[in-house]
Amino acid sequence: KQFDNDVKKIVREIKKSGRQFDGVWGPPRGGLFLAVMLSHALPLPFLVRPTEQSLIVDDIADTGKTLKRFKGKNFIVTLYYRRQSVVAPDIWLREKKGKWIVFPWEKKPVM
């Protein structure tokens, strides 16, 4: 339920930004689920390969390594943002603090 509400919040923020995109792309695994949901909600095509006009989404900007190649070229959206990330998303919903985040699409870590 939280993920669905997050998608709605992101859609509102993207619409407020006035930006236009040729489609949505997210890195496999973490960004894929958000990209598909936003593709349906906006509606925009889901892209196999991003362009400079693509909306780039991921579940978290933690270190920023995954999103680094899009910095300064694309509009970037994440669910979570960690301040130490080398990439600050244009839109993010929550700051990652100390504890590990397990998203609904991930296997729970074995401890």
All heavy atoms as an XYZ file, in Angstrom:
914
protein
N       0.829     -1.190      0.000
C       0.000      0.000      0.000
C       0.880      1.263      0.000
O       0.583      2.225     -0.693
C      -0.916     -0.044      1.213
C      -1.931      1.049      1.229
C      -2.917      0.859      2.355
C      -3.902      1.995      2.310
N      -5.002      1.800      3.215
N       1.964      1.236      0.777
C       2.870      2.388      0.824
C       3.485      2.639     -0.551
O       3.587      3.787     -0.987
C       3.978      2.168      1.849
C       4.944      3.344      1.924
C       6.055      3.118      2.935
O       5.925      2.325      3.853
N       7.150      3.819      2.759
N       3.862      1.574     -1.254
C       4.461      1.724     -2.583
C       3.466      2.377     -3.547
O       3.821      3.295     -4.293
C       4.938      0.372     -3.102
C       5.589      0.442     -4.446
C       6.776      1.136     -4.629
C       5.020     -0.193     -5.540
C       7.388      1.205     -5.873
C       5.626     -0.130     -6.781
C       6.805      0.562     -6.949
N       2.221      1.943     -3.524
C       1.197      2.551     -4.386
C       1.018      4.037     -4.064
O       0.899      4.860     -4.973
C      -0.144      1.820     -4.230
C      -0.130      0.434     -4.830
O       0.690      0.169     -5.737
O      -0.940     -0.406     -4.393
N       1.002      4.373     -2.790
C       0.881      5.783     -2.393
C       2.114      6.586     -2.825
O       1.993      7.738     -3.246
C       0.682      5.898     -0.882
C      -0.696      5.440     -0.461
O      -1.649      5.494     -1.230
N      -0.804      4.964      0.762
N       3.285      5.955     -2.733
C       4.513      6.633     -3.172
C       4.469      6.936     -4.660
O       4.883      8.005     -5.104
C       5.738      5.787     -2.843
C       6.062      5.771     -1.358
O       5.469      6.559     -0.594
O       6.915      4.947     -0.960
N       3.970      5.996     -5.446
C       3.858      6.217     -6.894
C       2.948      7.412     -7.167
O       3.273      8.278     -7.984
C       3.358      4.936     -7.619
C       2.978      5.243     -9.062
C       4.414      3.844     -7.552
N       1.846      7.493     -6.452
C       0.924      8.628     -6.635
C       1.598      9.954     -6.274
O       1.433     10.950     -6.977
C      -0.331      8.429     -5.785
C      -1.221      7.314     -6.296
C      -2.371      7.053     -5.340
C      -3.134      5.814     -5.787
N      -4.123      5.385     -4.797
N       2.363      9.964     -5.183
C       3.085     11.175     -4.782
C       4.092     11.595     -5.859
O       4.209     12.771     -6.189
C       3.831     10.944     -3.471
C       2.955     10.876     -2.263
C       3.811     10.584     -1.031
C       2.956     10.237      0.163
N       3.772      9.812      1.317
N       4.814     10.623     -6.379
C       5.811     10.913     -7.411
C       5.141     11.462     -8.666
O       5.623     12.430     -9.260
C       6.664      9.673     -7.717
C       7.562      9.349     -6.514
C       7.499      9.874     -8.977
C       8.247      7.994     -6.595
N       4.035     10.866     -9.066
C       3.300     11.347    -10.241
C       2.897     12.808    -10.042
O       3.071     13.639    -10.939
C       2.075     10.453    -10.545
C       1.138     11.114    -11.550
C       2.525      9.085    -11.049
N       2.384     13.145     -8.864
C       1.997     14.545     -8.589
C       3.202     15.479     -8.700
O       3.116     16.556     -9.301
C       1.359     14.666     -7.208
C      -0.070     14.172     -7.137
C      -0.757     14.590     -5.845
N      -0.116     14.089     -4.640
C      -0.393     12.925     -4.050
N      -1.311     12.135     -4.563
N       0.233     12.570     -2.945
N       4.325     15.070     -8.132
C       5.532     15.911     -8.161
C       6.065     16.070     -9.593
O       6.507     17.158     -9.971
C       6.613     15.332     -7.250
C       6.281     15.431     -5.779
C       6.087     16.862     -5.312
O       6.900     17.734     -5.649
O       5.087     17.103     -4.592
N       6.027     15.008    -10.361
C       6.491     15.084    -11.758
C       5.591     16.022    -12.551
O       6.072     16.860    -13.319
C       6.557     13.683    -12.395
C       7.728     12.905    -11.790
C       6.701     13.778    -13.916
C       7.776     11.444    -12.177
N       4.300     15.904    -12.350
C       3.370     16.783    -13.065
C       3.588     18.243    -12.671
O       3.529     19.129    -13.511
C       1.928     16.344    -12.828
C       1.597     15.060    -13.579
C       0.166     14.636    -13.390
C      -0.106     13.392    -14.216
N      -1.481     12.915    -14.093
N       3.863     18.493    -11.381
C       4.141     19.861    -10.922
C       5.422     20.413    -11.547
O       5.533     21.613    -11.759
C       4.270     19.907     -9.395
C       2.964     19.945     -8.666
C       3.102     20.437     -7.233
C       3.789     19.446     -6.344
N       3.790     19.813     -4.916
N       6.366     19.542    -11.840
C       7.647     19.986    -12.403
C       7.489     20.518    -13.819
O       8.319     21.296    -14.283
C       8.671     18.847    -12.392
O       8.446     17.942    -13.463
N       6.447     20.063    -14.513
C       6.222     20.491    -15.889
C       7.156     19.840    -16.901
O       7.117     20.161    -18.087
N       8.004     18.935    -16.453
C       8.955     18.263    -17.352
C       8.240     17.287    -18.274
O       7.240     16.680    -17.893
C      10.008     17.511    -16.545
C      10.883     18.358    -15.650
C      11.934     19.144    -16.413
N      12.806     18.304    -17.195
C      14.026     17.922    -16.847
N      14.536     18.325    -15.710
N      14.759     17.170    -17.647
N       8.779     17.138    -19.474
C       8.271     16.186    -20.455
C       9.329     15.119    -20.683
O      10.516     15.444    -20.782
C       7.945     16.898    -21.775
C       6.876     17.969    -21.644
C       5.522     17.382    -21.302
O       5.076     16.431    -21.931
N       4.863     17.948    -20.302
N       8.913     13.871    -20.799
C       9.843     12.752    -20.971
C       9.407     11.875    -22.135
O       8.220     11.793    -22.451
C       9.888     11.912    -19.687
C      10.216     12.715    -18.462
C       9.216     13.106    -17.584
C      11.517     13.106    -18.194
C       9.504     13.865    -16.452
C      11.820     13.856    -17.071
C      10.806     14.232    -16.203
N      10.394     11.208    -22.738
C      10.070     10.288    -23.829
C       9.739      8.890    -23.315
O       9.282      8.034    -24.057
C      11.204     10.227    -24.864
C      12.514      9.700    -24.308
O      12.597      9.374    -23.106
O      13.487      9.614    -25.085
N       9.969      8.642    -22.051
C       9.677      7.349    -21.444
C      10.305      7.260    -20.070
O      10.910      8.223    -19.577
N      10.149      6.093    -19.458
C      10.656      5.845    -18.114
C      11.622      4.668    -18.161
O      11.349      3.651    -18.812
C       9.510      5.492    -17.135
C      10.041      5.305    -15.726
C       8.419      6.535    -17.169
N      12.741      4.815    -17.462
C      13.714      3.725    -17.361
C      14.196      3.615    -15.925
O      14.428      4.624    -15.249
C      14.923      3.972    -18.268
C      15.898      2.846    -18.222
C      15.842      1.692    -18.961
C      17.071      2.740    -17.402
N      16.903      0.888    -18.641
C      17.671      1.501    -17.680
C      17.651      3.567    -16.449
C      18.832      1.069    -17.052
C      18.812      3.146    -15.812
C      19.395      1.912    -16.129
N      14.343      2.379    -15.479
C      14.916      2.111    -14.165
C      15.878      0.952    -14.269
O      15.648      0.019    -15.041
N      16.970      0.996    -13.513
C      17.923     -0.106    -13.557
C      17.268     -1.410    -13.116
O      16.405     -1.393    -12.231
C      19.035      0.310    -12.599
C      18.502      1.445    -11.822
C      17.351      2.028    -12.563
N      17.650     -2.511    -13.738
C      17.075     -3.808    -13.360
C      17.178     -4.037    -11.860
O      18.111     -3.573    -11.210
C      17.927     -4.817    -14.127
C      18.462     -4.042    -15.287
C      18.647     -2.634    -14.774
N      16.231     -4.718    -11.358
C      16.031     -5.035     -9.949
C      15.395     -3.859     -9.237
O      14.189     -3.679     -9.316
C      17.314     -5.502     -9.280
C      17.816     -6.803     -9.881
C      18.966     -7.331     -9.128
N      18.483     -8.024     -7.941
C      18.964     -9.158     -7.515
N      19.940     -9.734     -8.154
N      18.487     -9.716     -6.434
N      16.146     -3.001     -8.590
C      15.578     -1.943     -7.755
C      14.723     -0.937     -8.485
O      13.678     -0.525     -7.995
N      15.132     -0.498     -9.646
C      14.392      0.537    -10.362
C      13.299      0.025    -11.267
O      12.421      0.779    -11.685
N      13.342     -1.248    -11.560
C      12.405     -1.823    -12.526
C      10.952     -1.693    -12.084
O      10.092     -1.275    -12.853
C      12.755     -3.289    -12.773
C      11.970     -4.003    -13.846
C      12.183     -3.335    -15.201
C      12.395     -5.460    -13.908
N      10.657     -2.006    -10.843
C       9.277     -1.974    -10.362
C       8.714     -0.556    -10.376
O       7.592     -0.335    -10.824
C       9.192     -2.565     -8.948
C       9.563     -4.015     -8.925
C      10.864     -4.396     -8.654
C       8.626     -4.989     -9.210
C      11.220     -5.737     -8.653
C       8.972     -6.329     -9.216
C      10.274     -6.705     -8.939
N       9.494      0.387     -9.901
C       9.053      1.774     -9.904
C       8.891      2.289    -11.334
O       7.925      2.991    -11.640
C      10.034      2.648     -9.121
C       9.682      4.116     -8.960
C       8.313      4.300     -8.319
C      10.761      4.833     -8.148
N       9.793      1.912    -12.217
C       9.706      2.346    -13.619
C       8.432      1.829    -14.283
O       7.749      2.581    -14.990
C      10.939      1.874    -14.394
N       8.095      0.591    -14.061
C       6.883      0.017    -14.663
C       5.639      0.713    -14.108
O       4.737      1.089    -14.864
C       6.821     -1.511    -14.429
C       5.460     -2.065    -14.820
C       7.912     -2.210    -15.224
N       5.592      0.908    -12.805
C       4.428      1.562    -12.198
C       4.267      3.000    -12.717
O       3.157      3.425    -13.041
C       4.562      1.571    -10.679
C       4.445      0.198    -10.039
S       2.817     -0.532    -10.190
C       1.905      0.473     -9.038
N       5.375      3.737    -12.795
C       5.296      5.114    -13.291
C       4.978      5.157    -14.781
O       4.289      6.070    -15.240
C       6.589      5.860    -12.990
C       6.793      6.205    -11.521
C       8.189      6.768    -11.289
C       5.733      7.177    -11.027
N       5.455      4.179    -15.513
C       5.141      4.100    -16.931
C       3.630      4.015    -17.141
O       3.068      4.698    -17.995
C       5.836      2.871    -17.538
O       5.392      2.642    -18.841
N       2.970      3.214    -16.337
C       1.509      3.092    -16.424
C       0.807      4.349    -15.907
O      -0.163      4.805    -16.497
C       1.022      1.886    -15.622
C       1.356      0.577    -16.257
N       0.752      0.124    -17.399
C       2.250     -0.371    -15.898
C       1.248     -1.052    -17.731
N       2.175     -1.375    -16.824
N       1.289      4.885    -14.809
C       0.604      6.003    -14.149
C       0.733      7.321    -14.896
O      -0.145      8.174    -14.783
C       1.138      6.163    -12.720
N       1.804      7.528    -15.658
C       2.031      8.866    -16.224
C       1.245      9.203    -17.492
O       0.943     10.383    -17.652
C       3.534      9.110    -16.404
C       4.226      9.442    -15.088
C       5.729      9.432    -15.244
C       3.750     10.751    -14.515
N       0.871      8.487    -18.417
C       1.416      7.269    -18.999
C       2.562      7.604    -19.965
O       2.459      8.527    -20.769
C       0.245      6.692    -19.764
C      -0.575      7.876    -20.171
C      -0.351      8.921    -19.091
N       3.608      6.830    -19.844
C       4.784      6.953    -20.713
C       5.267      5.546    -21.044
O       5.056      4.629    -20.254
C       5.914      7.699    -19.997
C       5.742      9.176    -19.726
C       6.812      9.660    -18.751
C       5.815      9.954    -21.026
N       5.940      5.379    -22.175
C       6.451      4.047    -22.470
C       7.571      3.646    -21.508
O       8.340      4.495    -21.054
C       6.978      4.155    -23.908
C       7.125      5.601    -24.182
C       6.212      6.340    -23.260
N       7.616      2.363    -21.211
C       8.736      1.809    -20.461
C       9.853      1.572    -21.469
O       9.639      0.955    -22.511
C       8.332      0.490    -19.784
C       9.491     -0.207    -19.153
C       9.988      0.213    -17.940
C      10.103     -1.266    -19.802
C      11.082     -0.418    -17.360
C      11.192     -1.906    -19.239
C      11.684     -1.484    -18.013
N      11.033      2.079    -21.176
C      12.137      2.017    -22.128
C      13.133      0.915    -21.779
O      13.469      0.723    -20.609
C      12.870      3.355    -22.169
C      12.013      4.566    -22.544
C      12.795      5.842    -22.342
C      11.510      4.440    -23.962
N      13.608      0.243    -22.802
C      14.648     -0.774    -22.616
C      16.004     -0.100    -22.446
O      16.850     -0.568    -21.690
C      14.668     -1.754    -23.812
C      15.779     -2.768    -23.660
C      13.325     -2.453    -23.933
N      16.192      1.012    -23.155
C      17.417      1.806    -23.040
C      17.035      3.266    -22.823
O      16.206      3.803    -23.549
C      18.240      1.695    -24.319
C      18.905      0.372    -24.481
C      19.808      0.373    -25.718
N      20.190     -0.978    -26.033
C      19.501     -1.806    -26.808
N      18.390     -1.400    -27.365
N      19.925     -3.033    -27.023
N      17.665      3.920    -21.868
C      17.324      5.320    -21.614
C      17.960      6.268    -22.632
O      18.981      5.949    -23.232
C      17.915      5.570    -20.227
C      19.060      4.623    -20.134
C      18.659      3.410    -20.919
N      17.326      7.418    -22.794
C      17.876      8.502    -23.604
C      18.055      9.694    -22.667
O      17.713      9.622    -21.488
C      16.916      8.897    -24.738
O      15.775      9.541    -24.164
C      16.482      7.693    -25.565
N      18.541     10.805    -23.192
C      18.699     12.000    -22.354
C      17.360     12.659    -22.036
O      17.295     13.540    -21.184
C      19.669     12.979    -23.002
C      21.093     12.477    -22.931
C      22.127     13.513    -23.341
O      21.784     14.701    -23.469
O      23.293     13.119    -23.517
N      16.279     12.228    -22.692
C      14.946     12.760    -22.410
C      14.132     11.816    -21.530
O      12.947     12.028    -21.295
C      14.174     13.013    -23.720
C      14.713     14.157    -24.541
C      15.987     13.748    -25.298
O      16.056     12.669    -25.874
N      16.985     14.601    -25.274
N      14.759     10.761    -21.028
C      14.060      9.766    -20.220
C      13.995     10.158    -18.756
O      14.918     10.774    -18.226
C      14.772      8.409    -20.305
O      14.858      7.966    -21.626
N      12.909      9.752    -18.113
C      12.795      9.839    -16.664
C      13.524      8.622    -16.100
O      13.238      7.483    -16.481
C      11.320      9.801    -16.256
C      11.018      9.706    -14.767
C      11.561     10.920    -14.022
C       9.521      9.554    -14.543
N      14.488      8.855    -15.227
C      15.279      7.781    -14.632
C      14.806      7.586    -13.198
O      14.741      8.550    -12.430
C      16.785      8.114    -14.644
C      17.257      8.464    -16.059
C      17.599      6.987    -14.030
C      17.119      7.356    -17.080
N      14.484      6.355    -12.835
C      13.974      6.078    -11.492
C      14.718      4.901    -10.866
O      15.201      4.009    -11.558
C      12.455      5.791    -11.513
C      11.700      6.960    -12.103
C      12.128      4.530    -12.258
N      14.817      4.932     -9.547
C      15.418      3.818     -8.806
C      14.793      3.786     -7.422
O      14.191      4.773     -6.991
C      16.938      3.994     -8.715
C      17.672      2.667     -8.536
O      17.009      1.623     -8.361
O      18.909      2.681     -8.562
N      14.956      2.669     -6.733
C      14.370      2.580     -5.400
C      15.128      3.452     -4.401
O      14.532      4.058     -3.532
C      14.264      1.136     -4.909
C      15.552      0.338     -4.996
O      16.609      0.901     -5.360
O      15.505     -0.877     -4.710
N      16.464      3.538     -4.555
C      17.253      4.306     -3.600
C      18.509      4.867     -4.261
O      19.108      4.219     -5.113
C      17.628      3.436     -2.379
C      18.351      4.257     -1.307
C      18.419      2.214     -2.796
C      18.527      3.528      0.010
N      18.867      6.074     -3.884
C      20.183      6.624     -4.224
C      21.004      6.450     -2.948
O      20.941      7.272     -2.047
C      20.082      8.089     -4.625
N      21.708      5.334     -2.856
C      22.466      5.020     -1.645
C      23.894      5.532     -1.800
O      24.231      6.596     -1.313
C      22.415      3.521     -1.384
C      22.913      3.138     -0.008
O      23.242      4.029      0.788
O      22.981      1.937      0.280
N      24.714      4.824     -2.552
C      26.052      5.348     -2.859
C      25.971      6.286     -4.052
O      26.787      7.176     -4.202
C      27.035      4.208     -3.197
O      26.586      3.549     -4.385
C      27.172      3.227     -2.041
N      24.994      6.044     -4.921
C      24.835      6.843     -6.132
C      25.534      6.254     -7.345
O      25.422      6.789     -8.450
N      26.259      5.165     -7.176
C      27.015      4.574     -8.286
C      26.114      4.176     -9.452
O      26.471      4.375    -10.604
C      27.808      3.364     -7.809
C      28.966      3.715     -6.912
C      29.692      2.460     -6.459
C      30.759      2.782     -5.437
N      31.385      1.565     -4.910
N      24.952      3.622     -9.156
C      24.039      3.192    -10.221
C      23.534      4.369    -11.038
O      23.372      4.281    -12.250
C      22.847      2.427     -9.612
O      23.342      1.331     -8.843
C      21.925      1.901    -10.688
N      23.285      5.485    -10.385
C      22.689      6.651    -11.040
C      23.710      7.660    -11.543
O      23.358      8.605    -12.248
C      21.731      7.340    -10.066
C      20.539      6.489     -9.617
C      19.816      7.159     -8.465
C      19.604      6.233    -10.780
N      24.967      7.474    -11.201
C      26.015      8.455    -11.509
C      26.070      8.833    -12.989
O      26.244      9.998    -13.332
C      27.370      7.902    -11.061
C      28.483      8.893    -11.145
C      29.763      8.290    -10.594
C      30.903      9.267    -10.695
N      32.139      8.704    -10.166
N      25.898      7.877    -13.881
C      26.001      8.176    -15.321
C      24.869      9.061    -15.842
O      24.939      9.611    -16.926
C      26.106      6.896    -16.133
C      24.863      6.038    -16.129
C      25.110      4.768    -16.908
N      24.037      3.830    -16.722
C      23.471      3.166    -17.701
N      23.895      3.315    -18.936
N      22.500      2.330    -17.457
N      23.809      9.235    -15.040
C      22.675     10.061    -15.451
C      22.697     11.452    -14.834
O      21.907     12.316    -15.212
C      21.362      9.364    -15.080
C      21.249      8.001    -15.679
C      21.411      6.870    -14.889
C      21.009      7.830    -17.030
C      21.326      5.602    -15.438
C      20.923      6.569    -17.593
C      21.082      5.451    -16.790
N      23.605     11.675    -13.890
C      23.694     12.938    -13.164
C      23.942     14.097    -14.142
O      24.845     14.047    -14.969
C      24.834     12.866    -12.146
C      24.984     14.084    -11.281
C      26.134     13.879    -10.306
C      26.325     15.095     -9.445
N      27.415     14.899     -8.481
N      23.115     15.111    -14.062
C      23.269     16.287    -14.910
C      22.694     16.137    -16.309
O      22.634     17.108    -17.053
N      22.270     14.925    -16.669
C      21.703     14.685    -18.002
C      20.210     14.410    -17.947
O      19.481     14.789    -18.849
C      22.379     13.482    -18.658
C      23.853     13.630    -18.892
C      24.384     12.362    -19.503
C      25.879     12.273    -19.387
N      26.385     10.973    -19.767
N      19.791     13.699    -16.930
C      18.408     13.251    -16.828
C      17.761     13.751    -15.541
O      18.435     14.101    -14.587
C      18.334     11.717    -16.828
C      18.745     11.116    -18.136
O      19.927     10.910    -18.376
N      17.798     10.807    -18.985
N      16.444     13.697    -15.535
C      15.652     13.953    -14.340
C      15.594     12.631    -13.588
O      15.204     11.603    -14.142
C      14.248     14.413    -14.751
C      13.459     15.051    -13.666
C      13.625     16.396    -13.357
C      12.509     14.320    -12.965
C      12.874     16.992    -12.358
C      11.751     14.916    -11.971
C      11.929     16.252    -11.668
N      15.992     12.636    -12.308
C      16.119     11.401    -11.536
C      15.166     11.427    -10.348
O      15.077     12.419     -9.632
C      17.569     11.226    -11.029
C      18.529     11.145    -12.229
C      17.688      9.983    -10.149
C      19.998     11.156    -11.844
N      14.482     10.291    -10.147
C      13.526     10.131     -9.058
C      13.849      8.853     -8.293
O      14.104      7.819     -8.902
C      12.086     10.049     -9.605
C      11.096      9.737     -8.500
C      11.701     11.320    -10.328
N      13.833      8.948     -6.961
C      14.013      7.753     -6.132
C      13.011      7.781     -4.975
O      12.499      8.833     -4.608
C      15.437      7.649     -5.543
O      15.678      8.772     -4.692
C      16.486      7.584     -6.636
N      12.786      6.610     -4.422
C      11.950      6.518     -3.227
C      12.726      6.997     -2.010
O      12.197      7.698     -1.168
C      11.482      5.074     -3.008
C      10.598      4.489     -4.104
C      10.395      2.989     -3.873
C       9.264      5.210     -4.151
N      13.995      6.593     -1.929
C      14.858      6.950     -0.809
C      16.130      7.619     -1.310
O      16.596      7.340     -2.411
C      15.265      5.705      0.000
C      14.167      5.153      0.857
C      13.218      4.287      0.328
C      14.073      5.489      2.203
C      12.206      3.768      1.114
C      13.070      4.979      3.005
C      12.135      4.113      2.449
O      11.131      3.611      3.234
N      16.689      8.462     -0.453
C      17.936      9.162     -0.748
C      18.803      9.148      0.504
O      18.329      9.446      1.601
C      17.632     10.603     -1.172
C      18.808     11.535     -1.215
C      19.905     11.262     -2.023
C      18.821     12.694     -0.456
C      20.978     12.133     -2.064
C      19.886     13.576     -0.500
C      20.971     13.280     -1.308
O      22.039     14.137     -1.351
N      20.036      8.780      0.330
C      21.010      8.821      1.420
C      21.927     10.005      1.157
O      22.498     10.132      0.076
C      21.805      7.513      1.457
C      22.733      7.417      2.620
C      23.324      5.998      2.694
N      24.588      6.052      3.382
C      25.760      5.718      2.864
N      25.829      5.257      1.636
N      26.844      5.817      3.559
N      22.091     10.868      2.108
C      22.838     12.123      1.919
C      24.269     11.919      1.417
O      24.818     12.807      0.790
C      22.854     12.928      3.212
C      21.472     13.316      3.654
C      21.233     14.778      3.533
N      19.855     15.072      3.959
C      19.062     15.872      3.297
N      19.471     16.463      2.214
N      17.847     16.104      3.737
N      24.876     10.766      1.681
C      26.244     10.506      1.223
C      26.311     10.102     -0.248
O      27.385      9.940     -0.801
C      26.893      9.392      2.068
C      27.138      9.779      3.492
C      25.928      9.535      4.402
O      24.815      9.300      3.964
N      26.146      9.611      5.701
N      25.177      9.955     -0.906
C      25.141      9.565     -2.309
C      25.838     10.617     -3.179
O      25.724     11.821     -2.922
C      23.689      9.418     -2.764
O      23.615      9.192     -4.158
N      26.523     10.164     -4.218
C      27.161     11.098     -5.155
C      26.132     11.718     -6.102
O      26.458     12.632     -6.847
C      28.301     10.422     -5.965
C      29.418      9.986     -5.041
C      27.786      9.274     -6.803
N      24.914     11.211     -6.069
C      23.827     11.741     -6.896
C      22.677     12.149     -5.987
O      22.201     11.353     -5.186
C      23.327     10.688     -7.909
C      22.101     11.191     -8.656
C      24.420     10.302     -8.872
N      22.245     13.389     -6.105
C      21.051     13.852     -5.405
C      19.898     13.835     -6.403
O      19.922     14.576     -7.392
C      21.255     15.265     -4.867
N      18.902     12.975     -6.193
C      17.773     12.910     -7.123
C      17.005     14.226     -7.179
O      17.004     15.003     -6.220
C      16.892     11.803     -6.532
C      17.761     11.062     -5.590
C      18.775     12.030     -5.091
N      16.352     14.463     -8.293
C      15.515     15.654     -8.440
C      14.281     15.547     -7.543
O      13.803     16.547     -7.019
C      15.095     15.823     -9.902
C      16.294     16.069    -10.790
O      16.838     17.184    -10.738
O      16.717     15.134    -11.507
N      13.770     14.328     -7.408
C      12.659     14.046     -6.502
C      13.021     12.800     -5.703
O      13.467     11.802     -6.272
C      11.337     13.786     -7.266
C      10.895     15.032     -8.040
C      10.234     13.317     -6.316
C       9.711     14.787     -8.975
N      12.843     12.889     -4.401
C      12.971     11.710     -3.530
C      11.970     11.877     -2.413
O      11.615     12.991     -2.043
C      14.398     11.531     -3.011
C      15.000     12.730     -2.347
C      15.630     13.787     -2.965
C      15.012     13.027     -0.952
N      16.037     14.711     -2.036
C      15.669     14.270     -0.777
C      14.549     12.366      0.185
C      15.865     14.849      0.464
C      14.748     12.951      1.422
C      15.398     14.167      1.553
N      11.485     10.747     -1.880
C      10.416     10.816     -0.896
C      10.876     10.705      0.550
O      10.287     11.311      1.432
C       9.368      9.727     -1.171
C       8.688      9.802     -2.537
C       7.651      8.701     -2.653
C       8.063     11.161     -2.764
N      11.898      9.907      0.796
C      12.353      9.685      2.173
C      13.860      9.639      2.220
O      14.496      9.159      1.294
C      11.838      8.344      2.691
C      10.394      8.338      3.026
C       9.947      6.936      3.443
N       8.533      6.848      3.208
C       7.984      6.575      2.028
N       8.735      6.298      1.001
N       6.684      6.551      1.883
N      14.377     10.096      3.360
C      15.817      9.996      3.561
C      16.138      8.665      4.223
O      15.474      8.276      5.196
C      16.313     11.141      4.440
C      17.807     11.128      4.608
C      18.324     12.296      5.414
O      17.546     13.218      5.729
O      19.520     12.277      5.736
N      17.146      7.986      3.697
C      17.602      6.739      4.318
C      18.489      7.109      5.494
O      19.427      7.856      5.353
C      18.393      5.876      3.352
C      18.859      4.577      3.994
C      19.870      3.866      3.121
C      20.273      2.557      3.736
N      21.287      2.692      4.765
N      18.124      6.577      6.616
C      18.928      6.812      7.826
C      19.796      5.579      8.037
O      20.347      5.060      7.090
C      18.017      7.085      9.022
C      17.111      8.292      8.840
C      17.839      9.592      9.002
C      16.860     10.736      8.791
N      17.225     11.960      9.305
N      19.872      5.075      9.239
C      20.778      3.983      9.559
C      20.341      2.585      9.176
O      21.147      1.772      8.783
N      19.049      2.280      9.285
C      18.679      0.875      9.119
C      18.533      0.455      7.659
O      18.259      1.267      6.780
C      17.435      0.526      9.921
C      16.157      1.175      9.507
C      15.041      0.735     10.454
C      13.699      1.190      9.925
N      12.605      0.722     10.747
N      18.738     -0.830      7.443
C      18.671     -1.427      6.111
C      17.227     -1.433      5.634
O      16.314     -1.740      6.393
C      19.204     -2.858      6.175
C      19.390     -3.466      4.836
C      18.543     -4.344      4.226
C      20.468     -3.258      3.922
N      19.016     -4.683      2.991
C      20.211     -4.027      2.779
C      21.622     -2.488      3.964
C      21.072     -4.060      1.692
C      22.464     -2.524      2.872
C      22.191     -3.299      1.758
N      17.004     -1.119      4.370
C      15.664     -1.102      3.796
C      15.465     -2.373      2.991
O      16.290     -2.703      2.132
C      15.466      0.123      2.880
C      15.679      1.413      3.665
C      14.079      0.093      2.246
C      15.830      2.632      2.795
N      14.372     -3.079      3.252
C      14.007     -4.250      2.455
C      12.723     -3.888      1.722
O      11.681     -3.708      2.331
C      13.795     -5.505      3.326
C      13.395     -6.695      2.457
C      15.057     -5.828      4.120
N      12.831     -3.760      0.408
C      11.688     -3.402     -0.413
C      10.816     -4.635     -0.651
O      11.303     -5.763     -0.569
C      12.161     -2.813     -1.742
C      12.862     -1.491     -1.571
C      14.247     -1.413     -1.552
C      12.133     -0.327     -1.405
C      14.895     -0.205     -1.376
C      12.772      0.896     -1.231
C      14.147      0.955     -1.217
N       9.539     -4.442     -0.981
C       8.638     -5.585     -1.170
C       9.091     -6.563     -2.258
O       8.761     -7.738     -2.215
C       7.303     -4.945     -1.564
C       7.399     -3.530     -1.156
C       8.853     -3.168     -1.127
N       9.856     -6.083     -3.231
C      10.302     -6.936     -4.328
C      11.625     -7.633     -4.031
O      12.161     -8.342     -4.863
C      10.434     -6.129     -5.625
C      11.163     -4.845     -5.457
C      12.504     -4.651     -5.528
C      10.593     -3.576     -5.167
N      12.812     -3.331     -5.298
C      11.652     -2.640     -5.082
C       9.286     -3.121     -4.978
C      11.444     -1.296     -4.821
C       9.090     -1.786     -4.711
C      10.156     -0.894     -4.636
N      12.164     -7.438     -2.851
C      13.432     -8.058     -2.485
C      13.215     -9.223     -1.550
O      12.251     -9.265     -0.775
C      14.337     -7.054     -1.769
C      14.793     -5.924     -2.632
C      15.666     -4.950     -1.872
O      15.378     -4.638     -0.704
O      16.623     -4.468     -2.477
N      14.151    -10.138     -1.597
C      14.173    -11.253     -0.668
C      14.679    -10.711      0.671
O      15.635     -9.937      0.710
C      15.124    -12.324     -1.201
C      15.194    -13.555     -0.369
C      16.129    -14.543     -1.047
C      16.314    -15.755     -0.183
N      17.222    -16.712     -0.815
N      14.051    -11.106      1.745
C      14.512    -10.662      3.070
C      15.920    -11.184      3.315
O      16.234    -12.326      2.981
C      13.563    -11.173      4.147
C      12.150    -10.641      3.979
C      11.553    -10.304      5.305
C      10.146     -9.862      5.192
N       9.910     -8.526      4.847
N      16.806    -10.360      3.870
C      18.168    -10.794      4.105
C      18.235    -11.927      5.124
O      17.461    -11.965      6.074
C      18.875     -9.545      4.635
C      17.789     -8.673      5.131
C      16.546     -9.013      4.353
N      19.132    -12.856      4.870
C      19.356    -13.956      5.794
C      20.390    -13.501      6.808
O      21.486    -13.113      6.459
C      19.843    -15.217      5.040
C      20.110    -16.348      6.021
C      18.831    -15.621      3.990
N      20.033    -13.522      8.064
C      20.948    -13.068      9.118
C      21.416    -14.240      9.932
O      20.804    -15.143     10.202
C      20.283    -12.034     10.018
C      19.768    -10.858      9.264
S      21.077     -9.628      9.174
C      20.325     -8.438      8.124
